[in-house]
Amino acid sequence: MVTKGTTIIKNAKVLDVETGKYNPHCDIIVEDGIISKVTPKASENETNAEIIDVKGAAVVPGFIDCHVHVTSIFADLGELTRTAPSYVTLRTIGLMEKTLQRGFTTVRDAGGADYGLAEAVEEGLIAGPRLIHGSKILSPTGGHGDFRPKAVFEYDNFYFQPGAGTIVDGVTEVRKACRHEIRQGARHIKFCGCGGCMSPNDTPEMDQFSSEEIAAMVEEANMANIYCCGHLYSARSINRALRLGVRSIEHGNYIDDEGVELMLEKNAFIVPTNMTDIMIIEMGKELGIPDYVIEKEKRVVDAGYTAMEKAYKHNLQMAFGTDLIGADMQEYQNREFTVRSQFMPAIDIIRSATTVAAKLIRMEEQIGQVKEGFEADLLVIEGDPLEDISILEKPEESLQVIMKGGKLYKNTYA
């Protein structure tokens, strides 16, 4: 890894994500982690600069995954609550480094990661993507974040025990939990607005939290100038959340026409996560995932395809997300690019993982484009992803340079 300084990436074919066109024969000058200039010809007097001649290869912005769980080291999320925090942290560090090596320079964690991991990345203590965290998912008793078996009534709410969620009931507890997350620097508040596939005691068709509780979350988030994102599958739960001011719809498999209209009216975002459905169906048995989970995933997977097609058709703000849990399934993160190609052209898939994702996490003036003044999050790609998006499925082959914030984490030209 080369530290910050001045780096010139020469002879690049730079993708303008907004226009969808390449600008060939460009040099990109990076100074102190920021793109200072994108020019047809850099000065040859930059004697102290590190020069990387990419020989006409494509350069795109670093990718953003808006739905990850970086601490989900097991396929069984309930197992996290029975695991030592130190062990989970050490395993997470390795998984985050692999995520960066797949070209994701920023991720939004949708439950489990805390400010400590985010700060460790920011300070350079660990190599990983920039981490936008919301800490624990808020779940009601018996909800998607409650992994207790039916016969267990005791609940240990020790906050720093690993796990994706925390259980809260009633407006007072909801407000206190939101304030606790905000105090620790949460960039969003995540809640379970319906049941899910992994949880043992509910289904995706069940609503969770009262409207008063969700409204309280939205108000607390808005007061802190952040936003709410909701785990939402059913049309009823999606539409209620949108009416209450929830900004980001996670999954959204059963979105209906009313939901589409509400999303357009509210300027909301949807983050489909089809890869988690696909991989649990394909790998669940061998990873020991219970049959009831696999059966629920089979029930929602086709609806997920329909939702993605509908979202694209109606020009909804659709960000890139994968929601893969466990080390084995996370290896297939980049397959999401190919999955989306069934419904979207390559440039719009790349936009979903750059400009749209950056707007969702409110960093559209900092990341998501190869542009002067932006963070130097850059990928050099062998091949043309606009012609064949599937090359991104094998990042170990297609990604020649990975730079985040001006630091090199891979450089095959050295």
N, C-alpha and C positions, 0 to 999 in steps of 0.2 A: 504494500500500500504506500503510495507516494503522498506526502502531505501537501497542504495548500501552498500556493505560490502562484506563478504564472505558467499556464499551459496553453499551447496552441495546437488545436486539432486542425490539420491542414488537409486540403483537397477533399473536403466533405460534400456529400450530397444531402443537404439539410432539408428535412421535412417541415414545411409550414403546415401545422396541423389545422389551422383555421381555413386555409384555402384548399388543403388537400393536395398540394403540389410540392415537388422538390425544387430547391434552389441549388443547382450544381456549382461545382468549383468554388466552394466557400471555405474560408478559414474561420474558426471559432476561437476567440481569445478569452481565456478564463483567468481572472485575477481575483485572488482571495475568496475563491468559492463562488464568484458571481460571473455570469457571462457579460463581459465588458464590450464585446463587439462581435458581430457576425458580418464578415466582409469578404469581398472577392479575393483580396490579397492582403495578408498581414505583413507588417514590417519585418524585414530580415534582420533588423537591429536588435531583436529581442534575444540577446545573447544568453541571458540567464533563464530563459523560458525552456520548459520541457516541450519538445516538438513530437507530435504524434502524427505521422503521415498515414492517413487511412485510405489513400489511393482510390478515391471516388466512392467509397462505401457510404451507405445510408446512415444518417444520424437522426435519431428521434429523441423526444424527451423521455426521461425515466418514467416508468409506468407507476400507476397508483391503483392499489387494490382497496376498495372502500368497504370490504366486509371480510375481515380476518379475525382469527382468535389465536394470537401468537403464543399464548400459554397453554393451548390445548394440545399437550404432548401425547395424550391418549385419545383413542377413538371413543372411549367411554368417559364422557364429561363428568359423570358422578365420581369417577375414580380420583379426579383432581382433589376433591375435598378430603380425601384420605391419604394425601401425599404430602411429604415435607415441603415447605416453601422453598428451601434451599435447593432441593433436587429439581423442582419444577423450574426454578430460575436458571439453573445450569443447563438443563435440557432446552429451555426456551432460547438461550443465547445461540445455540447451534442451529436451531430452526430459523431464527431471524437472519443469521448469516446466509443460509441457503436461500431464503426469500430474496435477499438482495442479489445473490448470484443468479437468480432467475429474472432480474431486470426490474424488480419493484423497488424503487428508491423511496417511496412513501407508502405507508399503509394506514388505514383507519381501523383500529381495533374495535370490534363490536361486542366485547365483553371478556374481561379477565385481566387485561394488562393494566398496570398502574403507572403512576407518575415516576416511580423509580426506574422502570425500564426505559421510559421515554427520556428521562434525564441522562441515563447511562449512554444511550445512543447519541444524544446531543453533545455530550462531553467527550465522545470518542472512546469511552471505556469498552464498548463492544461494537462490533461491526454489524450493522443491520439497517433496515430502511428507517427513514424518519417515521416516528411513531405518533400517530394522532389517537390519543386514548380517551376513553370515557369510563374507565374502571369497571365496576360491576354493573351487570344488567339488573334492573329492578323487576322483581317478579312477585306476584301475590302468592299466598299460601296455596299449594296445589297447582301452581302455574308452571310455565315452561322452564323456569329457573329453579324449581323445587324437585330435586332428584332423590328425595327420601323414599324408601319403599313404603308401601301402604301401612305396614305394621309399626313404623317408626314415627313417634310423635315429637320427640325431642329435636331441637334444632340449634346447632352451634353457629351463632352469627358472628364469630370472630372474623373481623374484616380482612385480615391479612392471610387467612387460610386460602390457598388456591381454589379457584372455582370461577365459573363465568358469572354467577348471579348472587344476589342477596334478596332475602324475602322481606317484603314490607306490606302492611295492610292498613288501609285508611289514609285519609288525606294528611293527617298529622305526620304519620311515619313516612309517607311519600315525600313530603316537603323536607323533612329532616334529612332523608337519604340524598335527595337532590343537592341540598346545601352542603352536605358532607363531600359529595363528589366534586362540586364546584370549588370548594375550599382546597381540594387537592389538585386543581388544575384541569379538570375534565373539559374536553373540547366539545362534548355532546352528552346528552342524557339518553341512554338506551333503556327501553322497557319492553316487556312482553305484553303485547296487546291481544294475543290469542295463544292457543296451545301450539304445540310443535310436534316434530317427529321423534326427536331424541328423548324427550321427557317421558317418564313412565306413567303419568297419571292424567294425561289430557290428550286432546287431538287438535289438529290444525283448525278445525271448524268451530272450536269453542272460543268465545270472547273472554278476555281477562282484563282486570281492573275496571272499576266503574268510570263513567264519564267524568265524574267529579275528580277522581284521582288522576286521570290523564290530563285534565285541564290544569290541575295543580302543577304537574310536571312541566307542562308547556309554559306556564306562567313563570315558574322558577328558572327555567332555561332562558326564557326571553329576558328576564330581568338581569341575567348574567351575560347577555349578548352571545349566548350559544343557542343550541337548538335541540329538539327531540327527534330521535329516530326510533321506529317501532318495529319489533318482530311481528309481522302481519302477513297472514296467508289469505283469510276469507274476505270476500267482498264486503261483508257487513263490518268486519273489524277495520278494514282499510278505509272505508268511507267514513266511519265514525272518527277515526284518528285524524283524517284530513280535515273534517269539519271542525275538530278541536284545535287544529293548528300544528299538527305534527308535520315536520318538514321532509323527512326521509323515510320512505317505505322500504323496509328490508324484506326480501323475498317477493311478496306481492303476487303469488301464483294465481290467485282467483280474482284478480282485479276485473271489474265489470265496466260497462260504459259510463255509469255514474262516477266510478272512481277515476276514469280517464278525464272526465269533465272537471272533477274536483281538483285533480292534479294540475291541470292547465290553469284553472282559476287561481289556485293557491301558489303557483310557481314552485311546486314540490318536486322531489326527486324520487326515482325508484331504483333500487339496487337488486336486480335479479341474481340469484345464486344457484343456478342450475347444476353447477359442478358438484356441489355437496350431495344433491339428490342422486346424480349419476354414480358417483364414486361409492356411496353407501350401498346402492343396489349392486354394484359390481364387486365390491371388496368386503362388504359388511360381514358375510359369513366367516371368511378367513380371519377377520380381525376380531371376531367374537362379539359383534354387535347383535343385540337381541332381535329375534324374529319380528317382534311387534314394531320395531323401528323400521326395519326393511320394508315391511308391508305398508306402513304409513308413507314411506318415501315413494313406493310404487304408485300410491294413490295420488301423489301431488306432482310427480315429475312431468307428466304430459301437460298439465295445467301450467307448469313453469315455462315450457316452450311457447304455449299459446300466449302467455302474458308478455313474454319478450317480443314476440311478433306484433302483438297489439301495441305495446309501448313504442316500438319503432314506427309502426304505421301512423300513429297519432303524434309523432314527434315529441314524445315525453322526454324529460331530462333523465336519461338512463345512464347510471354510472356503473363501472366495472366492479364486480364483487364475486368472491368464490366461496367463502364460508367453510373451507375445508378443515376438518378436525383430525388430529392425530398426525404423527410424523409421516406415516405411510401415504395417507391421502394427500397431504400437502405437496408431495412431489409432483402432483398432477395439476398444479395451479395454472400453468400456462395453457393447458388444454382448453380452458375457458375461451381463449381467443378463437379456436377452431369451432367450438360449440356455437358461438355467436355468429359465425360466418354463415350459418344456415338461414339467418334472418336479416343480416346487416352486411353492407359492403365493408371492406377492410378499413377504409379511412374512418368510418363511423365507430368501428370497434376500437381503433386507436384513440379516437376522441373520447370514447367512454372511459378509457384508462388514462387520459391526460387532461384535456381542457374541461370536460364535464365533471370528472372526478375532482379536479382542483377547485371548481366552483362549488361543488357540494361541501367540501371541507373548508371553504372560505379562504383558499390560498391561491386564487386565480391570478393574482398579481405577482406571485412569487414562483410558482412551479407550473408544469404542464405544457410549457412551450420552450423552444430553442430561440430565445429572444433576449436582446440586450436588457440588462438589469434583473434578469431572472436567475434563480439558483442554477448552478451548473450541474443539473441532473441530466446526464447524457448517456445514450446507448449507441454504440456503433454496431451495425448489423450487417452481416454477410448475407447478401441476397436482398430481395425487395419485398417487404411485408405487404405492400399495397397490391402486389401481384399474387403473392402466396402467403397469406397470414399464418398458415400452418407451420412455417419455419420457426415461429416463436415457440412452438411446442417443445423444441429442443434447444433451450437457451445455451446449454453447454457448447453447442456447435455454432449457433447463429450469432450469439453476442460476443463480439470481439473486444469491446471496451465497455466497462461499466464505471461510470463516474457519478458520485453523489456529493453535492455541495463542494465540487472542485477536487475531491479526493478520488484517486483511482483505486478501484477494488478489483479490476481485471483489465489487463492490457496485453493482448496477444501480439502487438506490434513491437513490444520492447525487445 
